[in-house]
């Protein structure tokens, strides 16, 4: 949707929901993202401006999976206030407003953590450790939420199915030679699959770029819930650990680690959860396996012109190291 068209729709929506024909729309802009379309905007009322964020699905796609923005609403609305998150102000699927389902939350003042950014480096090691502790505590609290409160998220994802569902993506990946270890890693994942694991709501993409902090390092919100689901909650700590494991990466987009490493994050998780969890190594391997395949698949989409994103040309250098790391965690 063009910004001019969206601004008109936001104006109509806002005047109805504010019950005020005098409100004005200001500063509509596109936010970065892959799974959906995100925009920021302001609503001016009586010389005051309230800033909002709206999420819409991509046009012309099936409203399922990451394109079903109401899955995010289902998760956000069951989180207690103790978990930093964006409270949904408005949501729905009435097409008269935006032609698709939507949700709107307040904009926050702050930023996410990026490996190449300098703002976090200026905070010091002690603050970085505290930022990690806040993130892990939020993760644990998410995992303790009663998943029956969010039936819209569907049935729990079976671990076996979670391993097998990546086959079709691996088959279409660019540079298949880099995926040579996929069959062996998959065999080990199936062979060593945990028999028991805590089932609940998991975020699905728990990493620094989805953690929004104040300029002083206070966690304001866990954001971007596109991959939320019900299943083994250890998916999240496995994913978080993998993205903070220097041994898993060999590309210029994933170097200069400034936040606590995988082992530190795992120790924080086990402390907050209340017991040691040896199964975490399996979930670390699963995360590395998934992201190696995701990288190859997205590289294919980029090279075929289906989804322009040259960053995958850099991340591809970590496909083999991710798979090797997964293998080493399983043997």
C-alpha positions as CSV (number, residue, x, y, z in Angstrom):
1,X,0.0,0.0,0.0
2,X,1.3,3.4,-0.9
3,X,1.9,5.8,2.0
4,X,-0.6,8.4,0.6
5,X,-3.3,5.7,0.4
6,X,-2.5,4.4,3.9
7,X,-2.6,7.9,5.3
8,X,-6.1,8.4,4.0
9,X,-7.2,5.1,5.6
10,X,-5.5,5.9,8.9
11,X,-7.3,9.3,9.0
12,X,-10.7,7.6,8.4
13,X,-9.9,5.0,11.1
14,X,-8.6,7.5,13.6
15,X,-11.5,9.9,13.3
16,X,-13.9,7.0,13.9
17,X,-12.1,5.5,16.8
18,X,-11.2,8.8,18.4
19,X,-14.8,9.9,17.8
20,X,-13.4,13.3,16.6
21,X,-13.5,14.6,13.1
22,X,-10.8,17.2,13.9
23,X,-7.9,14.8,14.4
24,X,-5.1,14.8,11.9
25,X,-2.6,12.2,10.8
26,X,1.1,13.1,10.9
27,X,4.5,11.5,9.9
28,X,3.4,8.2,8.2
29,X,6.5,6.2,7.5
30,X,7.5,2.6,6.6
31,X,9.3,0.5,9.1
32,X,11.8,-2.3,8.2
33,X,10.6,-5.9,8.2
34,X,10.1,-9.0,6.1
35,X,7.1,-11.0,7.3
36,X,4.6,-8.1,7.1
37,X,4.2,-4.4,6.4
38,X,4.8,-2.1,9.4
39,X,4.3,1.6,9.6
40,X,4.6,4.3,12.1
41,X,2.3,7.3,12.3
42,X,1.1,10.1,14.6
43,X,-2.4,11.3,15.5
44,X,-2.6,15.0,16.3
45,X,-5.5,15.9,18.7
46,X,-5.8,19.2,20.5
47,X,-2.2,20.1,19.8
48,X,-1.0,16.8,21.2
49,X,0.5,14.0,19.1
50,X,0.1,10.3,20.0
51,X,2.5,8.0,18.1
52,X,1.4,4.6,16.9
53,X,2.7,1.5,15.1
54,X,0.4,-0.5,12.7
55,X,1.1,-4.0,11.4
56,X,-0.5,-5.2,8.2
57,X,0.1,-8.5,6.2
58,X,1.7,-8.4,2.8
59,X,-0.9,-7.9,0.0
60,X,-2.1,-10.9,-2.0
61,X,-0.9,-13.7,0.4
62,X,-2.7,-16.3,2.4
63,X,-3.5,-15.0,5.8
64,X,-1.7,-17.8,7.6
65,X,1.6,-18.3,9.4
66,X,3.7,-15.1,9.5
67,X,1.1,-13.3,7.4
68,X,-1.6,-13.9,10.0
69,X,-1.1,-10.8,12.1
70,X,-3.9,-11.7,14.4
71,X,-1.7,-14.5,15.8
72,X,0.5,-11.9,17.2
73,X,-2.5,-10.2,18.8
74,X,-3.6,-13.5,20.3
75,X,-0.2,-13.8,22.0
76,X,0.2,-10.2,23.1
77,X,-3.2,-10.1,24.7
78,X,-2.5,-13.0,27.1
79,X,0.8,-11.6,28.4
80,X,0.8,-10.3,31.9
81,X,2.0,-6.7,32.6
82,X,5.1,-8.1,34.2
83,X,6.4,-9.1,30.7
84,X,7.5,-6.1,28.8
85,X,5.4,-5.9,25.6
86,X,3.4,-3.6,23.4
87,X,-0.3,-3.5,24.5
88,X,-2.6,-3.8,21.6
89,X,-4.8,-0.7,21.4
90,X,-6.9,-1.7,18.3
91,X,-7.0,-4.8,16.1
92,X,-9.4,-6.6,13.8
93,X,-10.2,-8.0,10.4
94,X,-12.8,-5.5,9.2
95,X,-11.6,-4.8,5.6
96,X,-13.2,-1.4,5.4
97,X,-10.3,0.2,7.3
98,X,-7.2,-1.3,5.7
99,X,-8.4,-4.0,3.4
100,X,-6.9,-6.7,5.6
101,X,-6.5,-7.7,9.3
102,X,-4.4,-5.3,11.3
103,X,-3.2,-4.3,14.8
104,X,-2.1,-1.1,16.3
105,X,0.2,-0.5,19.3
106,X,1.9,2.5,20.8
107,X,5.3,3.5,19.4
108,X,8.1,3.2,22.0
109,X,11.1,5.5,22.6
110,X,14.3,3.5,22.4
111,X,15.9,1.0,20.1
112,X,16.8,-2.7,19.6
113,X,20.4,-4.0,20.0
114,X,22.4,-4.4,16.7
115,X,25.8,-5.8,16.6
116,X,27.2,-3.0,14.5
117,X,25.6,-0.2,16.6
118,X,27.6,1.9,19.1
119,X,24.8,3.0,21.5
120,X,25.0,-0.3,23.5
121,X,28.8,-0.3,23.6
122,X,28.7,3.0,25.4
123,X,26.6,1.5,28.3
124,X,29.4,-0.8,29.6
125,X,29.6,-4.5,30.3
126,X,27.6,-4.4,33.6
127,X,24.6,-2.8,31.8
128,X,24.9,-5.3,28.9
129,X,24.7,-8.2,31.4
130,X,21.7,-6.6,33.1
131,X,20.0,-6.2,29.7
132,X,20.5,-9.9,29.0
133,X,19.2,-10.8,32.4
134,X,16.0,-8.7,31.7
135,X,15.6,-10.5,28.3
136,X,16.0,-14.0,29.8
137,X,13.6,-13.2,32.7
138,X,11.0,-12.0,30.1
139,X,11.5,-15.2,28.1
140,X,11.0,-17.4,31.2
141,X,7.8,-15.6,32.1
142,X,6.5,-16.0,28.5
143,X,7.2,-19.7,28.8
144,X,5.1,-19.8,32.0
145,X,2.0,-18.3,30.5
146,X,-0.9,-20.7,30.2
147,X,-1.1,-21.5,26.5
148,X,-4.7,-22.5,26.8
149,X,-5.5,-18.8,27.0
150,X,-4.5,-18.4,23.4
151,X,-6.4,-21.1,21.5
152,X,-6.0,-19.1,18.2
153,X,-2.4,-20.2,18.1
154,X,-3.5,-23.8,17.4
155,X,-2.2,-27.1,18.5
156,X,1.4,-27.6,19.9
157,X,4.1,-28.2,17.2
158,X,5.5,-31.7,17.4
159,X,9.3,-31.8,17.6
160,X,9.6,-34.4,14.9
161,X,7.4,-32.4,12.5
162,X,9.5,-29.3,13.4
163,X,12.7,-31.1,12.2
164,X,11.1,-32.6,9.1
165,X,9.3,-29.5,7.8
166,X,12.5,-27.9,6.7
167,X,13.2,-30.5,4.0
168,X,11.3,-28.6,1.3
169,X,13.2,-25.4,2.1
170,X,16.5,-27.2,1.9
171,X,15.6,-28.6,-1.5
172,X,15.1,-25.1,-2.9
173,X,18.1,-23.4,-1.3
174,X,20.8,-21.7,-3.2
175,X,24.3,-23.0,-3.1
176,X,23.3,-26.6,-2.1
177,X,27.0,-27.6,-1.7
178,X,27.0,-25.5,1.5
179,X,24.2,-27.6,2.9
180,X,26.1,-30.9,2.6
181,X,25.8,-31.6,6.3
182,X,22.0,-31.2,6.4
183,X,21.2,-34.9,6.1
184,X,23.6,-35.9,8.9
185,X,22.5,-33.2,11.2
186,X,18.9,-34.1,10.6
187,X,19.6,-37.7,11.3
188,X,21.2,-36.8,14.6
189,X,18.4,-34.4,15.6
190,X,15.8,-37.2,15.1
191,X,18.0,-39.8,16.8
192,X,18.6,-37.6,19.9
193,X,15.3,-35.9,20.1
194,X,14.3,-35.1,23.7
195,X,11.5,-37.3,25.0
196,X,10.1,-34.7,27.3
197,X,10.1,-30.9,27.0
198,X,8.0,-28.1,28.6
199,X,5.2,-27.1,26.2
200,X,3.9,-23.5,26.1
201,X,3.9,-20.3,24.2
202,X,7.2,-19.6,22.5
203,X,8.2,-16.3,20.7
204,X,9.9,-18.1,17.8
205,X,12.5,-15.4,16.9
206,X,13.9,-14.4,20.3
207,X,17.1,-12.4,19.5
208,X,18.5,-8.9,20.2
209,X,16.9,-7.3,17.1
210,X,13.5,-8.2,18.6
211,X,14.2,-6.8,22.1
212,X,13.4,-3.1,22.5
213,X,15.3,-1.1,25.1
214,X,15.3,2.4,26.5
215,X,18.5,4.4,25.9
216,X,19.7,3.4,29.4
217,X,19.2,-0.3,28.8
218,X,15.7,-1.0,30.3
219,X,13.8,-3.6,28.4
220,X,10.6,-2.0,27.2
221,X,9.1,-4.7,25.0
222,X,9.7,-8.1,23.4
223,X,8.6,-7.2,19.8
224,X,7.9,-8.9,16.4
225,X,5.9,-12.0,17.3
226,X,5.4,-13.2,13.7
227,X,6.8,-16.7,14.5
228,X,4.9,-17.2,17.8
229,X,3.5,-20.7,18.4
230,X,2.8,-23.3,21.0
231,X,5.3,-26.0,21.4
232,X,8.6,-26.6,23.2
233,X,9.5,-23.4,25.0
234,X,13.2,-24.3,24.8
235,X,13.0,-23.3,21.1
236,X,13.5,-19.7,22.3
237,X,16.6,-20.2,24.5
238,X,18.1,-22.4,21.8
239,X,17.5,-19.7,19.2
240,X,18.8,-16.9,21.5
241,X,21.9,-18.9,22.4
242,X,22.7,-19.6,18.7
243,X,22.6,-15.9,17.8
244,X,25.1,-15.3,20.6
245,X,27.5,-18.1,19.8
246,X,30.6,-17.0,17.9
247,X,31.4,-20.6,17.0
248,X,28.2,-20.7,14.9
249,X,29.0,-17.7,12.7
250,X,31.5,-16.9,9.9
251,X,30.1,-13.8,8.2
252,X,30.6,-10.1,8.6
253,X,27.0,-9.5,9.7
254,X,27.5,-11.7,12.8
255,X,30.8,-10.6,14.4
256,X,31.9,-8.2,17.1
257,X,29.8,-9.9,19.8
258,X,29.1,-7.2,22.4
259,X,26.4,-9.0,24.5
260,X,26.7,-12.0,26.8
261,X,27.5,-15.2,25.0
262,X,25.5,-18.4,24.7
263,X,26.7,-20.1,27.8
264,X,26.0,-17.0,29.9
265,X,22.5,-16.7,28.6
266,X,21.8,-20.4,29.2
267,X,23.0,-20.1,32.8
268,X,20.7,-17.1,33.3
269,X,17.8,-19.1,31.8
270,X,18.4,-22.1,34.1
271,X,18.7,-19.9,37.1
272,X,15.4,-18.1,36.3
273,X,13.6,-21.3,35.4
274,X,14.8,-23.0,38.6
275,X,16.7,-26.0,37.3
276,X,19.3,-27.3,34.9
277,X,18.0,-28.2,31.4
278,X,20.4,-30.5,29.6
279,X,18.0,-30.6,26.5
280,X,19.1,-27.0,25.6
281,X,22.0,-28.4,23.5
282,X,19.6,-30.2,21.3
283,X,17.5,-27.0,20.8
284,X,20.7,-25.0,20.0
285,X,21.5,-27.5,17.3
286,X,18.0,-27.3,16.0
287,X,18.2,-23.5,15.8
288,X,21.5,-23.6,14.0
289,X,20.1,-26.2,11.6
290,X,17.0,-24.1,10.9
291,X,18.8,-20.9,10.3
292,X,21.3,-22.5,7.9
293,X,18.4,-23.7,5.8
294,X,16.6,-20.4,6.1
295,X,19.7,-18.6,4.9
296,X,20.0,-20.8,1.8
297,X,16.3,-20.5,1.0
298,X,16.2,-16.7,1.4
299,X,19.4,-16.5,-0.6
300,X,17.5,-18.3,-3.4
301,X,14.6,-15.8,-3.2
302,X,17.0,-12.9,-3.3
303,X,18.9,-14.2,-6.3
304,X,15.7,-15.0,-8.2
305,X,14.4,-11.5,-7.6
306,X,11.5,-12.7,-5.5
307,X,12.5,-10.9,-2.4
308,X,15.3,-8.3,-2.7
309,X,17.5,-8.6,0.4
310,X,21.3,-8.5,-0.3
311,X,22.1,-9.1,3.4
312,X,21.7,-12.9,2.6
313,X,24.7,-12.7,0.3
314,X,26.8,-12.0,3.5
315,X,25.0,-14.3,5.9
316,X,25.5,-17.2,3.4
317,X,29.1,-17.4,4.6
318,X,27.7,-18.9,7.9
319,X,25.7,-21.7,6.4
320,X,28.4,-24.2,6.8
321,X,29.6,-23.0,10.2
322,X,26.0,-23.1,11.5
323,X,25.6,-26.7,10.4
324,X,29.0,-27.7,11.8
325,X,28.0,-26.1,15.1
326,X,24.8,-28.0,15.1
327,X,26.7,-31.3,14.4
328,X,29.2,-30.6,17.3
329,X,26.3,-30.0,19.7
330,X,24.7,-33.3,18.9
331,X,27.7,-35.7,18.9
